[in-house]
Amino acid sequence: MPTFIIERNIPGADRLSADELCSISARSNEAVAGLGKPYRWITSYVAGDKFYCVHEAESADVIREHARRGGFPADRVTEVTAVIGPETAKGGAGR
């Protein structure tokens, strides 16, 4: 399944309380359960006025449907085409 990075503009995101983040997470989980399609929420990062989320789904349209059902934005949805890290510099990583 393709992996996507979702950028969500949420003013004051970095000031949300633990209870607010819990509520958002619960809504996301409910939206995933209601999709009836393969979908995996991997993780999300809160930074400034944004959430950066990593999800797996069949398509960007399914990502947008999840956002619609959850009631949160999906301002930019980008498919991940490669993953690199410190080990990539050594060449032959993953062989």
ZIFEN-V761744 format. One record per backbone hydrogen bond with DSSP energy under -1.0 kcal/mol. NH is the residue of the N-H (numbers start at 1). CO is the residue of the C=O. If there is no record, write none. Layout:
# ZIFEN-V761744
nh->NH co->CO
nh->NH co->CO
This chain:
# ZIFEN-V761744
nh->4 co->55
nh->5 co->78
nh->6 co->53
nh->7 co->76
nh->8 co->51
nh->10 co->49
nh->13 co->10
nh->14 co->48
nh->15 co->12
nh->16 co->13
nh->21 co->17
nh->22 co->18
nh->23 co->19
nh->24 co->20
nh->25 co->21
nh->26 co->22
nh->27 co->23
nh->28 co->24
nh->29 co->25
nh->30 co->26
nh->31 co->27
nh->32 co->28
nh->33 co->29
nh->34 co->30
nh->35 co->32
nh->40 co->56
nh->42 co->54
nh->43 co->54
nh->45 co->52
nh->47 co->50
nh->50 co->47
nh->51 co->8
nh->52 co->45
nh->53 co->6
nh->54 co->43
nh->55 co->4
nh->56 co->40
nh->57 co->2
nh->63 co->59
nh->64 co->60
nh->65 co->61
nh->66 co->62
nh->67 co->63
nh->68 co->64
nh->69 co->65
nh->70 co->66
nh->71 co->67
nh->72 co->67
nh->75 co->7
nh->76 co->7
nh->78 co->5
nh->80 co->3
nh->88 co->85
nh->90 co->87
nh->91 co->88
nh->95 co->92
